[in-house]
Amino acid sequence: MTIAKIVPRGLGIAFVDGLTIFVPLAAAGDVVAVRLTEIKGRTAFAEIVDIVIPSSDRVEPPCEFYGVCGGCNFQHLNYQAQLDAKVAMIRDCIERIGKVELTTEIKMIPSREPFGYRLRAQWHADPAMNAIGYFRAGSRELVDVSRCRVLADPLQAAMDGIRAGLTDADASQTMQIDASVGTDGTASIFMEGMTGNAEPITIDAAGEIFEFSAETFFQGNRYLLDTLIETALGDHRGGRAWDLYSGVGFFSLPLARRFERVVAVEEYAPAVKFAKRNAHHAGLANIEFEERSVRTYLREVSAAPGGIDLVLLDPPRSGTEKDTMENLIRLKPAHVAYVACEPSVLARDLKRFDAAGYRIDSVTAIDLFPQTHHVETVVQLTAPA
């Protein structure tokens, strides 16, 4: 079969004998022999047995764990092909799932380096096997990874250090490890079952200094932190802004330099603690911190006196609840900057904004996750007049 294109989740798609067949680790234009692994009605899933004629987009994956480890499912594509596929996936989701016709081009911002970019990672380790790495695709089987090529050097060094100490770990089963490194290369490690807190580290981005730890979320591509902030904030300035799912203040701090008052809503207490500390160190007293879920906050806020000039929305990969979006739209913010790491969830919510009369001003893709099908998307929206 011939792979027609790459679709959401990074799968190749082909059409044979009335079946729509999804194939992982494929490239558009590949002619492949496959083995069907599952059939549901007229939809099938398959795995590549042989690449009969390789696509011109194909390159030799540099990682020895490619195709075994569950990450980096785009390593077989040249970097431009990766970027093109991600733009196509975003458009497909918005137009097919969201039923929103895009009249604007999707701008793509690549990573300065497609390897060695990650400042944070989540690993799994088995002390009994002295193994650390990632799960095999679609399973809980641990793949022992000696070198991960997307990690920044200090993060790889942290991984090596953890491996060296695994023999002393008291664990009878696989454990989860979260790790981050700061601007100076210092590592913060949080292991499942660990007593006490992970050591704090700092990262400089967009003129701000952010303190956080491996227990809290922080963006992972060291080359695009400034770009993400600049793209999300755009030219927005004014009286009042809300930062929903605000974390350690990644967007709250730069927002506070442009708006008279910022409301930062985050339910994870360790993240709020760091956000308050970061605001204090930055000398910013115009941020009001709400330590509760975005869903609860929007449900309880009946109105926003004086209006909201900008809502910056940066939900987790799973997205927001239906009533959360409805309550946000009910408040009629003048502008919304939606930062999304899952195009299908973004499309679902854009459909709701479109139904409420919001206009899409721009769609920007930022390649925070080279070598994978994941992509960050920033959409700027304006309320109806």
Summary of the structure (lengths in Angstrom):
residues: 385
radius of gyration: 21.9
end to end distance: 50.5
largest distance: 65.2
contacts: 1266
relative contact order: 0.12
helix: 25%
strand: 33%
